[in-house]
């Protein structure tokens, strides 16, 4: 009896370990800070359906951009002058700013994660901030460097990885969108026409073209991904965020919420303070009760032990039948 009990306990442990080794499935969502209700909203990245209107609450610092950084979510706060940090389930982990070793934030907007470096747009000079500039941090939250965008993107609003460097959108002249190297060297104008005014979030579409939310021009424009030349536009009232969905439609946001453009017209799907959109990937596992039932059934099926003169044999037929019954 002692042998049977010990063996049963050992087998249960082995099976539990095997369960832990089963690969988890990654789930993808689009997340958006709602700066009116101070919460993170989740959308389906394929069709734009609203999946969660309150994934977790945010501080009242006018959140603009929620972006996944490893196992954290970083949220830029335009009025809060900081980047708040959260775990993937919404527990607060602290913040970067308003001041930090090496500098400070004032009037920050969009961010970008490029080659394990987080870049943050900045416009003001309070808190020791550098004015119109891009500040960079490692993924642990340590300040690395800054470069000015003054005279090129005088009021930076968005960052997009592009051809080994970055595009920086601006709310004011000189350029609607300017190209920079990752070290901050100017690579020239990407786009600057009357078709776009007060550029906010940018997104690289599946065909390589660039979608841009034109807040003051009241449109979402499509630009040639290589040259920045204007291709097309559709009307959108004061857009802030933009993202191409998996089905080819465009999800865009503004001060009244989130909308889907289907190639003909736009339909509002969420009401609130719409801001930038970004991808969230989290892991999900089966319900614990299902696994426990499976483990119990599999372990329990091996206790029919048939003795013989030569050896003890395990009869697994019962466990096989039982496993089929609980699928």
Number of C-alpha atoms within 10 A of each C-alpha: 6 7 8 13 11 11 15 17 12 13 17 17 14 13 18 17 11 11 14 11 9 9 10 12 12 11 10 16 20 26 28 30 32 31 23 17 17 19 22 23 23 25 24 16 21 15 16 24 15 17 14 14 17 15 17 18 16 22 15 14 18 24 33 27 30 29 26 21 22 13 12 19 22 26 29 28 29 22 17 19 26 25 27 22 23 22 15 20 12 16 13 17 12 11 16 21 19 20 16 16 10 12 17 23 30 26 24 32 30 30 29 24 19 16 10 13 17 23 25 24 30 31 25 18 15 15 15 15 25 20 23 26 25 24 24 23 18 16 14 11 16 14 18 15 15 21 17 19 24 14 12 24 26 22 30 32 30 32 28 22 20 18 11 10 17 22 24 32 32 27 21 18 15 16 25 29 33 24 26 23 16 19 12 18 13 15 13 13 19 21 21 17 11 8 16 22 22 25 30 30 31 30 22 19 17 11 8 12 19 22 24 30 34 30 22 17 19 20 23 31 22 22 22 17 18 12 11 17 16 18 11 13 18 14 15 23 18 21 31 33 31 28 27 21 19 13 11 15 18 22 26 30 32 23 17 18 20 29 23 23 20 13 10 7 11 18 11 14 15 18 17 20 23 27 32 30 28 21 16 22 16 14 11 11 12 9 8 9 9 12 16 14 13 21 21 16 19 20 22 16 20 20 16 15 12 10 10 8 5 6 8 10 12 13 14 16 12 15 19 14 13 16 17 9 10 10 7
